[in-house]
Amino acid sequence: MKVSLFITCLSDALFPPVGEAMVRLLARYGVSLEFPTVQTCCGQPAYNSGYWDEARASAKTILAAFEDSDFVIAPSGSCTYMIHHYSQLFKDDPVLLEKAEKLQQKTYEFTQFLVQVLGVKDLGAKFPRKVTYHPSCHGSRLLGVKEEPLVLLENVKGLEFVPLPFAEDCCGFGGTFAVKMADISGAMVTEKVDHIKETEAEVLVGLDMACLMNIAGNLRYRGEPVRVMHLAELLYEGVKGA
């Protein structure tokens, strides 16, 4: 079985420990992640901005990179769901449409793969901290990743989970939205951080580094000592310390 890591742009360029945590966690279950070096951006920024020709160019590279993979695993619900848009991008090209549909069927967000495919709900992790969770919009609303991260957190020994008020509200990032509508984006992330402060959590965890980067920036700006982590990082730190 060939399982490949789709690292995504932000994790690759700014948050490499997320990918490292995924590799090491999955290795514990006999899954050796391969890394096709030709992979590139999934094309989401171009797609969301209406530049579909440019998005197709990126998408073709992704299709080629993972054509021989049995499973593709990504640390981002947003980028994972972008692959679902490939069928729209290639609806007039039967050959590429077939490849796009096959890629969609075998691509999973990290917690989806752990829980749904491997059947792993308890990694034996220990993390004695008060933790809250932000469900990113694309992962929860479009990809449908809702229960998987909560199940994994529930089984971390010593972890005190505190529900985040208005958790489903967007953090305000939205990719280019944060640039084009900076004032609105800033108001949204400020409100999100207000709710995080209400929980008195020591750690904020999530599944998408784009959203977590945005929230972490507001936390730092306001001098809040909340640690921000991808769930893969928390779980890996937890199994090392168990």
The 8 nearest C-alpha neighbors of each residue, nearest first, counted from 0:
[[1, 69, 2, 68, 70, 30, 31, 3],
 [0, 2, 69, 68, 3, 70, 33, 32],
 [3, 1, 70, 32, 69, 71, 68, 33],
 [4, 2, 33, 71, 32, 34, 72, 68],
 [3, 5, 72, 34, 6, 32, 71, 33],
 [6, 4, 73, 72, 7, 71, 3, 34],
 [5, 7, 4, 11, 73, 10, 18, 74],
 [8, 6, 10, 5, 9, 11, 40, 78],
 [7, 9, 11, 10, 40, 12, 6, 39],
 [10, 8, 12, 13, 11, 7, 14, 208],
 [11, 9, 14, 15, 13, 8, 12, 7],
 [10, 12, 8, 15, 9, 6, 13, 7],
 [11, 13, 9, 10, 8, 14, 15, 7],
 [14, 12, 9, 10, 11, 15, 8, 16],
 [13, 15, 10, 16, 17, 11, 12, 9],
 [14, 16, 11, 17, 10, 18, 13, 19],
 [17, 15, 19, 18, 14, 20, 232, 10],
 [18, 16, 20, 15, 19, 232, 14, 231],
 [19, 17, 21, 20, 15, 16, 22, 6],
 [18, 20, 16, 22, 17, 21, 23, 15],
 [21, 19, 17, 23, 18, 22, 232, 235],
 [22, 20, 18, 24, 19, 23, 231, 25],
 [21, 23, 19, 25, 20, 24, 26, 32],
 [22, 24, 26, 20, 21, 25, 19, 27],
 [25, 23, 21, 26, 27, 22, 20, 235],
 [24, 26, 30, 27, 28, 22, 23, 21],
 [25, 27, 30, 29, 23, 28, 24, 31],
 [26, 28, 25, 24, 29, 23, 30, 22],
 [29, 27, 26, 25, 30, 24, 117, 31],
 [28, 30, 26, 27, 31, 25, 24, 32],
 [31, 29, 26, 25, 28, 32, 2, 27],
 [32, 30, 26, 29, 33, 2, 25, 22],
 [33, 31, 3, 2, 4, 22, 30, 34],
 [34, 32, 3, 4, 2, 31, 35, 1],
 [33, 35, 4, 3, 36, 32, 5, 6],
 [36, 34, 37, 64, 38, 33, 3, 65],
 [35, 37, 38, 34, 64, 39, 33, 5],
 [38, 36, 35, 64, 39, 60, 61, 63],
 [39, 37, 36, 64, 61, 35, 60, 40],
 [38, 40, 41, 37, 61, 57, 60, 8],
 [41, 39, 42, 8, 57, 7, 38, 43],
 [40, 42, 43, 58, 57, 39, 78, 61],
 [43, 41, 54, 57, 40, 45, 44, 46],
 [42, 44, 46, 45, 41, 47, 81, 54],
 [45, 43, 47, 46, 42, 48, 174, 175],
 [44, 46, 50, 48, 54, 43, 47, 42],
 [47, 45, 43, 51, 49, 54, 48, 50],
 [46, 48, 44, 49, 45, 43, 50, 175],
 [49, 47, 45, 46, 50, 44, 175, 51],
 [48, 50, 46, 47, 51, 45, 54, 52],
 [51, 49, 45, 46, 53, 52, 48, 54],
 [50, 52, 54, 46, 53, 49, 55, 45],
 [53, 51, 55, 54, 50, 56, 45, 46],
 [52, 54, 56, 55, 51, 50, 45, 57],
 [55, 53, 42, 51, 45, 57, 46, 52],
 [56, 54, 58, 52, 53, 57, 59, 51],
 [57, 55, 53, 59, 54, 58, 52, 60],
 [58, 56, 42, 60, 54, 55, 59, 41],
 [57, 59, 55, 61, 60, 56, 41, 54],
 [60, 58, 62, 56, 61, 57, 55, 63],
 [59, 61, 63, 57, 58, 62, 64, 38],
 [60, 62, 64, 58, 63, 59, 38, 65],
 [63, 61, 59, 60, 64, 65, 66, 58],
 [62, 64, 60, 66, 61, 65, 59, 67],
 [65, 63, 61, 38, 62, 66, 35, 37],
 [64, 66, 68, 67, 63, 62, 61, 71],
 [65, 67, 63, 68, 62, 64, 102, 98],
 [68, 66, 65, 69, 1, 64, 63, 70],
 [69, 67, 65, 1, 70, 66, 2, 3],
 [68, 70, 1, 2, 0, 105, 67, 71],
 [71, 69, 2, 105, 68, 106, 3, 72],
 [70, 72, 106, 3, 2, 4, 105, 107],
 [71, 73, 107, 4, 108, 109, 5, 106],
 [72, 74, 5, 108, 75, 109, 6, 4],
 [75, 73, 109, 108, 206, 207, 6, 76],
 [76, 74, 207, 77, 73, 78, 206, 108],
 [75, 77, 138, 79, 78, 108, 137, 80],
 [76, 78, 137, 75, 80, 79, 138, 81],
 [79, 77, 81, 80, 75, 76, 41, 7],
 [80, 78, 76, 77, 81, 82, 75, 108],
 [79, 81, 83, 82, 77, 78, 142, 76],
 [82, 80, 78, 83, 84, 79, 43, 77],
 [81, 83, 80, 84, 85, 79, 103, 78],
 [82, 84, 80, 81, 85, 103, 86, 79],
 [85, 83, 81, 82, 87, 86, 88, 80],
 [84, 86, 88, 87, 82, 83, 99, 89],
 [85, 87, 89, 84, 88, 90, 96, 99],
 [88, 86, 90, 85, 84, 89, 83, 96],
 [87, 89, 85, 86, 90, 55, 84, 51],
 [90, 88, 96, 92, 86, 91, 87, 95],
 [89, 91, 87, 86, 92, 96, 88, 93],
 [92, 90, 89, 93, 96, 88, 87, 95],
 [91, 93, 89, 95, 94, 90, 96, 97],
 [94, 92, 96, 95, 97, 91, 90, 89],
 [95, 93, 97, 96, 92, 98, 89, 99],
 [94, 96, 98, 97, 92, 93, 99, 89],
 [97, 95, 99, 93, 89, 98, 94, 86],
 [96, 98, 100, 95, 99, 94, 93, 101],
 [99, 97, 95, 101, 96, 100, 102, 94],
 [100, 98, 96, 102, 97, 101, 85, 86],
 [99, 101, 103, 97, 102, 98, 96, 86],
 [102, 100, 98, 104, 103, 99, 97, 105],
 [103, 101, 99, 105, 104, 100, 106, 98],
 [102, 104, 100, 106, 101, 105, 83, 82],
 [103, 105, 101, 102, 106, 100, 107, 70],
 [104, 106, 70, 102, 103, 71, 107, 101],
 [107, 105, 71, 103, 104, 70, 72, 102],
 [108, 106, 72, 112, 111, 71, 109, 73],
 [107, 109, 73, 111, 76, 72, 110, 74],
 [108, 110, 112, 74, 111, 73, 72, 107],
 [111, 109, 113, 112, 108, 147, 114, 148],
 [112, 110, 108, 115, 109, 114, 113, 107],
 [111, 113, 116, 109, 110, 115, 114, 107],
 [114, 112, 110, 117, 119, 111, 116, 115],
 [115, 113, 118, 119, 111, 112, 120, 117],
 [114, 116, 111, 112, 118, 113, 117, 119],
 [115, 117, 112, 118, 114, 113, 111, 119],
 [118, 116, 113, 119, 114, 115, 112, 28],
 [117, 119, 114, 115, 116, 113, 120, 112],
 [120, 118, 114, 113, 117, 121, 122, 115],
 [119, 121, 151, 114, 150, 118, 122, 154],
 [120, 122, 154, 123, 119, 151, 155, 124],
 [123, 121, 124, 120, 119, 238, 234, 155],
 [122, 124, 121, 238, 125, 155, 241, 156],
 [123, 125, 238, 237, 155, 122, 241, 234],
 [124, 126, 156, 237, 241, 155, 157, 238],
 [125, 127, 237, 158, 157, 128, 156, 155],
 [128, 126, 157, 158, 125, 156, 129, 159],
 [129, 127, 158, 126, 130, 159, 201, 157],
 [128, 130, 159, 200, 201, 160, 158, 202],
 [131, 129, 202, 160, 200, 203, 161, 159],
 [130, 132, 161, 203, 162, 160, 163, 200],
 [133, 131, 204, 203, 205, 163, 134, 130],
 [132, 134, 205, 166, 135, 204, 131, 163],
 [135, 133, 139, 205, 167, 132, 136, 166],
 [134, 136, 138, 137, 139, 133, 207, 210],
 [135, 137, 139, 140, 138, 169, 134, 167],
 [138, 136, 77, 141, 140, 139, 76, 135],
 [137, 139, 76, 142, 144, 136, 135, 77],
 [138, 140, 144, 143, 145, 136, 137, 142],
 [141, 139, 137, 136, 143, 138, 142, 144],
 [142, 140, 137, 143, 138, 139, 80, 136],
 [141, 143, 138, 144, 139, 80, 140, 137],
 [144, 142, 139, 141, 140, 145, 138, 137],
 [143, 145, 139, 138, 142, 147, 146, 111],
 [146, 144, 139, 147, 143, 148, 149, 134],
 [145, 147, 149, 148, 150, 144, 151, 143],
 [146, 148, 150, 149, 145, 110, 114, 111],
 [149, 147, 151, 150, 146, 110, 152, 145],
 [150, 148, 152, 146, 151, 147, 153, 145],
 [151, 149, 153, 147, 148, 152, 146, 120],
 [150, 152, 148, 120, 149, 153, 154, 121],
 [153, 151, 149, 155, 154, 150, 148, 158],
 [154, 152, 150, 151, 155, 149, 160, 158],
 [153, 155, 121, 152, 151, 156, 150, 120],
 [156, 154, 124, 152, 125, 153, 158, 126],
 [155, 157, 125, 158, 154, 126, 124, 127],
 [156, 158, 127, 126, 125, 159, 155, 128],
 [159, 157, 127, 128, 126, 156, 155, 160],
 [160, 158, 129, 130, 128, 157, 161, 127],
 [159, 161, 130, 131, 129, 158, 162, 153],
 [160, 162, 131, 130, 198, 163, 159, 129],
 [163, 161, 131, 164, 160, 132, 198, 166],
 [162, 164, 166, 131, 165, 132, 195, 161],
 [165, 163, 166, 194, 162, 195, 198, 197],
 [164, 166, 167, 168, 163, 194, 191, 162],
 [165, 167, 163, 164, 168, 133, 134, 132],
 [168, 166, 165, 134, 169, 136, 135, 133],
 [169, 167, 166, 165, 170, 191, 136, 187],
 [168, 170, 171, 136, 167, 135, 187, 172],
 [171, 169, 188, 187, 172, 191, 168, 210],
 [172, 170, 184, 187, 188, 169, 173, 177],
 [171, 173, 177, 174, 170, 210, 213, 184],
 [172, 174, 176, 171, 177, 175, 210, 170],
 [175, 173, 176, 172, 177, 44, 178, 209],
 [174, 176, 178, 177, 179, 173, 44, 48],
 [177, 175, 173, 179, 178, 174, 180, 172],
 [178, 176, 181, 172, 184, 175, 180, 179],
 [179, 177, 181, 175, 176, 180, 174, 184],
 [178, 180, 176, 177, 181, 175, 182, 184],
 [181, 179, 176, 177, 183, 178, 182, 184],
 [180, 182, 184, 177, 178, 183, 179, 185],
 [181, 183, 185, 184, 180, 186, 177, 187],
 [184, 182, 186, 185, 181, 180, 187, 171],
 [185, 183, 171, 181, 187, 177, 182, 186],
 [184, 186, 182, 188, 183, 187, 181, 189],
 [185, 187, 189, 183, 184, 188, 190, 182],
 [186, 188, 171, 184, 190, 189, 185, 170],
 [189, 187, 170, 191, 171, 185, 190, 186],
 [190, 188, 186, 192, 191, 187, 185, 193],
 [189, 191, 193, 187, 188, 192, 186, 194],
 [192, 190, 188, 194, 189, 193, 170, 187],
 [191, 193, 195, 189, 194, 190, 196, 188],
 [192, 194, 190, 196, 191, 195, 189, 197],
 [195, 193, 197, 192, 191, 196, 164, 190],
 [196, 194, 192, 197, 198, 193, 163, 191],
 [195, 197, 193, 199, 194, 198, 192, 200],
 [198, 196, 194, 195, 199, 193, 164, 200],
 [197, 199, 200, 196, 195, 161, 163, 194],
 [200, 198, 196, 197, 201, 195, 129, 161],
 [201, 199, 129, 130, 198, 202, 131, 203],
 [200, 202, 225, 129, 130, 226, 128, 199],
 [203, 201, 226, 130, 225, 200, 227, 204],
 [204, 202, 227, 131, 132, 130, 226, 228],
 [203, 205, 228, 132, 229, 230, 227, 131],
 [206, 204, 229, 133, 230, 132, 207, 134],
 [207, 205, 229, 75, 230, 74, 208, 76],
 [206, 208, 75, 209, 210, 205, 211, 76],
 [207, 209, 211, 210, 212, 206, 229, 9],
 [210, 208, 212, 211, 207, 213, 9, 172],
 [211, 209, 213, 212, 208, 207, 172, 214],
 [210, 212, 208, 214, 213, 209, 215, 207],
 [213, 211, 215, 209, 210, 214, 208, 216],
 [212, 214, 210, 216, 211, 215, 172, 209],
 [213, 215, 211, 217, 216, 212, 188, 210],
 [216, 214, 218, 212, 217, 213, 211, 219],
 [217, 215, 219, 213, 214, 218, 212, 220],
 [218, 216, 220, 214, 219, 215, 221, 213],
 [217, 219, 215, 223, 221, 216, 220, 222],
 [218, 220, 222, 216, 221, 217, 223, 215],
 [221, 219, 217, 218, 222, 216, 223, 215],
 [220, 222, 218, 219, 223, 217, 216, 224],
 [221, 223, 219, 220, 218, 224, 217, 225],
 [222, 224, 218, 221, 225, 219, 220, 196],
 [225, 223, 226, 222, 218, 201, 219, 202],
 [226, 224, 201, 202, 223, 227, 203, 200],
 [225, 227, 202, 203, 201, 224, 228, 215],
 [226, 228, 203, 202, 204, 215, 225, 211],
 [229, 227, 204, 232, 230, 203, 233, 226],
 [228, 230, 205, 232, 231, 204, 206, 233],
 [229, 231, 233, 232, 204, 205, 206, 234],
 [230, 232, 234, 229, 233, 20, 21, 235],
 [233, 231, 235, 229, 230, 234, 20, 17],
 [234, 232, 230, 236, 231, 235, 237, 228],
 [235, 233, 237, 231, 236, 232, 124, 230],
 [236, 234, 232, 237, 238, 233, 20, 231],
 [237, 235, 233, 239, 234, 238, 232, 240],
 [236, 238, 124, 125, 234, 126, 235, 240],
 [237, 239, 124, 241, 235, 240, 236, 123],
 [240, 238, 236, 237, 241, 235, 124, 125],
 [239, 241, 237, 238, 236, 125, 124, 126],
 [240, 125, 238, 124, 239, 237, 123, 126]]
